[in-house]
């Protein structure tokens, strides 16, 4: 999550059930863990908004959330 967080930096995480748009969270999805920004893409249309884990580092792609195993650990506080 560079430039905001650097490799091996310790972050404080507040356990929670859900995030608001733009908050940074710690997620588990489809066998991998991520620190990414929570983003809801409403422009895609359809009955439900599409959730995307947005990377602040342009070297890494966003992670669209689909049918894989998913878990939110919490909100990053620092």
C-alpha positions as CSV (number, residue, x, y, z in Angstrom):
1,X,0.0,0.0,0.0
2,X,2.8,2.4,-0.7
3,X,3.0,5.3,-0.6
4,X,0.8,5.4,2.5
5,X,2.2,2.3,4.1
6,X,5.7,0.8,3.6
7,X,6.9,-2.8,3.6
8,X,7.1,-4.3,7.1
9,X,5.4,-1.3,8.7
10,X,3.1,-2.2,11.7
11,X,-0.4,-1.0,11.4
12,X,-3.2,-0.8,14.1
13,X,-6.4,-2.6,13.1
14,X,-9.7,-2.1,14.7
15,X,-11.9,-5.2,14.3
16,X,-15.2,-4.3,12.5
17,X,-18.0,-5.9,10.5
18,X,-18.0,-3.4,7.6
19,X,-16.2,-0.4,6.1
20,X,-17.3,2.9,4.7
21,X,-16.2,4.1,1.2
22,X,-12.6,5.0,1.1
23,X,-11.5,3.5,4.4
24,X,-8.4,1.3,4.5
25,X,-9.0,-2.3,5.7
26,X,-7.2,-5.6,6.2
27,X,-8.9,-8.3,4.1
28,X,-8.6,-12.0,3.3
29,X,-9.8,-12.9,-0.2
30,X,-9.4,-16.1,-2.2
31,X,-6.3,-17.4,-0.3
32,X,-4.5,-14.0,0.1
33,X,-4.4,-11.2,2.6
34,X,-4.5,-7.5,1.6
35,X,-4.3,-4.0,3.0
36,X,-6.3,-2.0,0.5
37,X,-8.8,0.8,0.3
38,X,-12.5,-0.2,0.2
39,X,-14.3,1.1,-2.8
40,X,-17.8,0.4,-4.1
41,X,-18.1,0.8,-7.9
42,X,-21.7,1.8,-8.6
43,X,-21.0,2.7,-12.2
44,X,-21.0,-1.0,-13.3
45,X,-24.8,-1.1,-13.1
46,X,-26.9,-4.1,-12.1
47,X,-28.8,-4.8,-9.0
48,X,-25.8,-4.8,-6.6
49,X,-22.8,-2.5,-6.4
50,X,-19.4,-4.1,-7.2
51,X,-16.9,-4.1,-4.3
52,X,-13.2,-3.4,-5.3
53,X,-10.2,-3.4,-3.1
54,X,-8.3,-0.4,-4.4
55,X,-4.5,-0.2,-4.3
56,X,-3.0,3.2,-3.6
57,X,0.2,1.9,-5.2
58,X,-0.1,2.0,-9.1
59,X,2.3,-0.9,-9.3
60,X,-0.4,-3.3,-8.0
61,X,-3.8,-3.9,-9.5
62,X,-7.1,-3.4,-7.8
63,X,-8.8,-6.6,-6.5
64,X,-12.4,-7.0,-7.6
65,X,-14.4,-9.1,-5.1
66,X,-16.3,-11.9,-6.6
67,X,-17.2,-15.4,-5.5
68,X,-14.1,-16.3,-3.6
69,X,-13.7,-16.8,0.2
70,X,-13.8,-13.4,1.8
71,X,-13.2,-12.0,5.3
72,X,-12.8,-8.5,6.7
73,X,-10.4,-8.4,9.7
74,X,-10.9,-4.7,10.4
75,X,-10.2,-1.0,9.7
76,X,-6.6,0.3,9.6
77,X,-6.3,3.2,12.1
78,X,-2.9,4.7,11.4
